[in-house]
Amino acid sequence: MNEEMVKVKKNGKLIAFSEGWQYWLLDGVIYSIRSDGSSICFWCSVERLGAHLHRLFQVTKKKFFTENEDMTVIDRTFLSQFSYA
């Protein structure tokens, strides 16, 4: 596990997980982390999350977090502020 991953997991908040990925919130950024600890990615800023989720909905015809049968949402309160979550 690299330093950035440790920082995110230690100080961030897990919002959801699915299919080998965990989605963490820290300092206004959503990070995606492989469940096996092999990689971490800057997924989206909270500021742009509404637009990002809307685009994913246009492409997949599903709400990324709540209409994915493999997704487990941990922080429903946080995600409820985004209509395409």
C-alpha positions in Angstrom: 0.0 0.0 0.0 1.4 3.4 -1.0 1.5 6.5 1.2 -1.4 8.2 -0.5 -3.6 5.2 -0.1 -2.8 5.0 3.6 -3.6 8.7 4.0 -6.9 8.3 2.3 -8.0 5.2 4.2 -6.8 6.6 7.5 -8.3 10.1 7.2 -11.1 9.6 4.6 -14.6 8.3 4.7 -15.7 5.2 2.8 -18.8 6.0 0.8 -19.3 2.8 -1.2 -17.7 -0.3 -2.6 -18.3 -2.6 -5.6 -16.6 -5.2 -7.8 -13.2 -4.8 -6.3 -13.3 -1.1 -5.9 -13.7 1.1 -2.8 -14.8 4.8 -3.1 -13.4 7.1 -0.5 -14.0 10.8 0.3 -11.2 13.0 1.5 -10.8 16.8 1.3 -13.4 17.2 -1.4 -12.1 14.4 -3.6 -13.5 11.0 -4.3 -10.8 8.4 -4.7 -11.2 4.9 -6.1 -9.0 2.3 -4.4 -8.7 -1.4 -5.6 -9.9 -3.6 -2.8 -6.6 -5.6 -3.0 -4.6 -2.4 -2.4 -2.9 -2.5 -5.8 -3.9 1.0 -7.0 -5.5 4.3 -6.1 -7.0 6.8 -8.5 -8.3 10.3 -8.3 -11.9 9.5 -9.3 -13.6 12.9 -9.2 -13.8 16.1 -7.2 -17.0 16.6 -5.1 -17.4 19.9 -7.0 -17.7 18.0 -10.3 -19.4 14.8 -9.0 -22.9 15.8 -10.0 -21.8 16.3 -13.7 -19.7 13.2 -13.6 -22.6 11.0 -12.3 -25.0 12.6 -14.9 -22.6 11.6 -17.7 -22.2 8.1 -16.4 -26.0 7.9 -16.3 -26.2 9.0 -19.9 -23.7 6.3 -21.0 -24.9 3.4 -18.8 -28.6 4.3 -18.3 -28.1 3.5 -14.6 -27.3 5.6 -11.5 -23.7 4.7 -10.7 -24.1 4.0 -7.0 -27.8 3.3 -6.3 -28.8 1.3 -9.4 -25.7 -1.0 -9.6 -26.7 -4.3 -8.0 -23.1 -5.0 -7.1 -22.6 -1.7 -5.3 -22.9 -1.4 -1.5 -23.5 2.2 -0.5 -22.1 3.1 2.9 -22.8 6.8 3.1 -26.4 7.3 1.7 -26.6 10.8 3.3 -23.6 12.1 1.3 -24.8 10.5 -2.0 -28.4 11.7 -1.6 -27.3 15.2 -2.6 -26.5 14.0 -6.1 -29.6 13.1 -8.2 -27.7 10.7 -10.4 -25.9 8.9 -7.6 
